[in-house]
Amino acid sequence: MIKYQFIQGGITAPSGFKANGIHCGIRKNKLKKDLALIVAENRCTSAAVYTQNLVKGAPLAVTKKNLSDGYAQAVICNSGNANTCNADGVEIAEKMCALVEKQTGISASDVIVASTGVIGQPLDVTPISNGMESLVKGLGDNSHDCAQAIMTTDTVKKEVAISFMLGGKECKIAGIAKGSGMIHPNMATMLVFMTTDVNISSAMLQKVVSADVKDTFNMISVDGDTSTNDMLTIMASGKAGNKEIVSEGADYKLFKKMFNVVSGELCKKIAGDGEGATKLLECTVIGAQSKKIARTVAKSVITSSLFKSAMFGSDANWGRVLCAIGYSGANLDVDKIDVSFSSSKGNIPVCVGGRGIEFSEEKAKEILLENKIVIDINLNSGRNKATAWGCDLTYEYVKINGDYRT
């Protein structure tokens, strides 16, 4: 059994990192922070994954260029404006990197830059420039402020940190994320920034990230919309002092598992905070012939608007689960499918062998009234499994997105 523990400190828990978040004036509401900064004491091996949407925010292009050598030392991110579809978008993103260099001495080419918010609105760099001195002066163990500054429609801050032993050294991995709407990623979910003090090469770090998102961030859906600004980045300071991970040995495997713990927790926080959501939905699929089939089925279920609506109403309409499996495109035998619902109030089987069975509607209602619902699906055709996360579809989702810009 691999041991780890959740710890305080958020993004600054790993050795060698400081952070801060302030309101600089991009957002009209002065109570909402809108500019975040994460700084490392040294150049860090780094890795990233980006949205597959053909329309990409300008910060992604700049970040991709800056990370081309596998190193970074800072992250700057604004909320309130996505800096996407702007003629001067790349210029603005590069100016943000230059402002970090001016205030910290960190090379602009070692800066990860990100933006989130409204698409297609001009971004004035003046508030960012005016706020940089205060942002840098406040750098410290301020993960909470940093996590708050990257939020848009999020209702809660999303931060996770763990510690574990690797190669006889105490190591830490941490992350903050933002994401509440426009969530149906093909890489990661909205914005995720992670740090670690593990000593690991850029190549191995990239290998971990690219593999992990297939089972974590790519398995979330709130509303079926893939954002233009999705980005996941990680910086590794190496300050834990472990022997550098440069190949796929035991230490690599352990680090990969610990990374998955943090990414998995962030996924749950994002899905559970879906715009207007009242419930976190977790769909677990087992007994699949292949990993691809398991992933396809799990994500199809938590993406179904009809099923999400049923969960909002605490209606055990298991036929919508079968329907979503049926149009998922997965090659499977529908006559072997078993389905059950569970929560802290218990478990209730609702379908066996692709057919409905008698069950207590009262008990099912009691189970589905909870704020975390698990949908267990057994395809009874193999040994592969997958998990996907989503949320219910509520009236509030439409209200939030009906006046998002105003």
GIFENUR-V25535 format. One record per backbone hydrogen bond with DSSP energy under -0.5 kcal/mol. NH is the residue of the N-H (numbers start at 0). CO is the residue of the C=O. E is the energy in kcal/mol with one decimal. If there is no record, write none. Layout:
nh,co,e
NH,CO,E
NH,CO,E
//
This chain:
nh,co,e
4,162,-2.0
6,160,-2.5
11,8,-1.8
12,9,-2.0
16,13,-0.9
17,38,-2.5
18,139,-2.7
19,36,-1.9
21,34,-2.4
23,21,-0.6
29,27,-0.8
31,28,-1.8
32,30,-0.6
33,21,-2.5
34,21,-1.9
35,76,-3.2
36,19,-2.5
37,74,-2.5
38,17,-2.8
39,72,-2.7
40,15,-2.2
43,71,-3.2
44,235,-1.4
45,69,-2.7
46,233,-1.6
48,231,-1.9
50,229,-1.7
55,53,-0.8
56,227,-2.0
57,82,-1.7
59,56,-1.3
60,56,-0.8
61,57,-1.7
62,58,-2.8
63,59,-2.7
64,60,-1.8
65,61,-2.5
66,62,-2.3
67,64,-1.2
69,66,-2.2
71,43,-1.9
72,109,-3.3
73,109,-1.4
74,37,-2.6
75,111,-2.8
76,35,-2.2
77,113,-1.7
78,33,-1.8
79,115,-1.1
80,115,-1.3
81,117,-2.4
88,85,-1.7
91,87,-2.4
92,88,-2.4
93,89,-2.5
94,90,-2.0
95,91,-2.0
96,92,-1.6
97,93,-2.2
98,94,-2.2
99,95,-1.4
100,96,-2.0
101,97,-2.4
102,98,-1.9
103,99,-2.5
104,99,-0.5
104,100,-2.2
109,106,-2.3
110,107,-1.3
111,73,-3.1
112,110,-0.5
113,75,-2.2
115,77,-1.6
115,80,-0.6
117,79,-0.6
119,83,-1.7
120,117,-0.6
123,121,-0.6
124,122,-0.5
128,124,-2.6
129,125,-2.8
130,126,-1.6
131,127,-0.9
131,128,-0.6
134,130,-2.4
135,131,-2.7
136,132,-2.3
137,133,-1.5
138,135,-1.6
139,18,-1.7
141,18,-0.7
141,139,-1.9
145,141,-2.0
146,142,-3.0
147,143,-2.0
148,144,-1.9
149,145,-0.7
149,146,-0.5
150,147,-1.3
157,176,-0.6
158,156,-0.6
159,174,-2.5
161,172,-2.5
162,4,-2.2
163,170,-2.4
165,168,-2.8
168,165,-1.6
170,163,-3.6
172,161,-1.7
173,194,-2.8
174,159,-2.6
175,192,-2.5
176,157,-2.0
177,190,-2.3
179,180,-0.6
183,181,-0.6
189,187,-0.6
190,177,-1.5
191,230,-2.3
192,175,-2.5
193,232,-2.5
194,173,-2.2
195,234,-1.8
196,171,-1.5
199,197,-0.9
200,244,-2.5
204,200,-2.2
205,201,-2.6
206,202,-1.7
207,203,-2.0
208,204,-2.3
209,205,-2.6
210,206,-1.6
211,207,-2.6
212,208,-2.1
213,210,-0.8
214,211,-1.9
215,211,-0.8
217,212,-2.6
218,215,-2.1
219,216,-1.0
220,388,-1.9
221,182,-2.8
222,182,-1.3
223,182,-1.1
225,223,-0.5
226,181,-0.7
226,224,-0.6
230,189,-3.7
231,48,-2.3
232,191,-2.4
233,46,-2.0
234,193,-1.8
235,44,-2.7
236,195,-2.6
236,234,-0.5
237,197,-0.7
239,196,-3.1
240,237,-1.3
244,198,-2.1
245,243,-0.8
248,246,-1.8
252,248,-2.1
253,249,-2.2
254,250,-2.6
255,251,-2.5
256,252,-1.9
257,253,-2.3
258,254,-2.7
259,255,-1.8
260,256,-1.4
261,257,-1.7
262,258,-2.7
263,259,-2.4
264,260,-1.9
265,261,-2.1
266,262,-2.1
267,263,-1.8
268,264,-1.9
269,265,-2.3
270,266,-2.8
271,267,-2.5
272,268,-0.8
272,269,-0.6
273,270,-1.5
274,179,-2.5
276,273,-2.8
279,370,-2.7
280,278,-0.5
280,389,-2.7
281,372,-2.7
282,280,-0.5
282,387,-2.8
283,281,-0.6
283,374,-2.4
284,282,-0.5
284,385,-3.0
285,376,-2.6
287,383,-2.4
293,289,-1.9
294,290,-2.6
295,291,-2.6
296,292,-2.5
297,293,-2.3
298,294,-2.4
299,295,-1.9
300,296,-1.9
301,297,-1.8
302,298,-1.0
303,299,-0.9
303,300,-0.7
307,303,-2.7
308,304,-2.1
309,305,-1.9
310,306,-2.1
311,307,-1.5
312,308,-1.7
313,310,-1.0
314,309,-2.9
315,313,-0.6
316,314,-2.7
317,315,-2.0
319,316,-1.6
320,317,-0.8
321,317,-1.8
322,318,-2.4
323,319,-2.0
324,320,-2.1
325,321,-2.5
326,322,-1.7
327,324,-1.0
331,329,-0.9
333,331,-0.8
335,332,-1.8
336,333,-1.0
337,377,-2.3
338,350,-2.5
339,375,-2.0
340,347,-2.2
341,373,-2.1
342,345,-2.3
345,342,-2.0
347,340,-2.9
349,338,-2.6
350,338,-1.8
351,354,-2.6
353,336,-3.1
354,351,-1.3
356,349,-1.3
360,358,-0.6
363,359,-2.4
364,360,-2.4
365,361,-2.1
366,362,-2.2
367,363,-2.5
368,364,-1.1
369,366,-1.1
372,279,-2.8
373,341,-3.0
374,281,-2.8
375,339,-2.5
375,373,-0.7
376,283,-2.9
376,374,-0.5
377,337,-2.3
378,285,-2.7
378,376,-0.6
380,286,-3.1
383,287,-2.4
385,284,-2.0
387,282,-2.2
388,218,-2.8
389,280,-2.7
391,278,-1.1
392,307,-1.0
393,391,-0.6
396,393,-0.7
397,393,-0.9
398,394,-1.7
399,395,-2.8
400,396,-2.0
401,397,-1.5
402,398,-0.8
403,400,-0.5
//
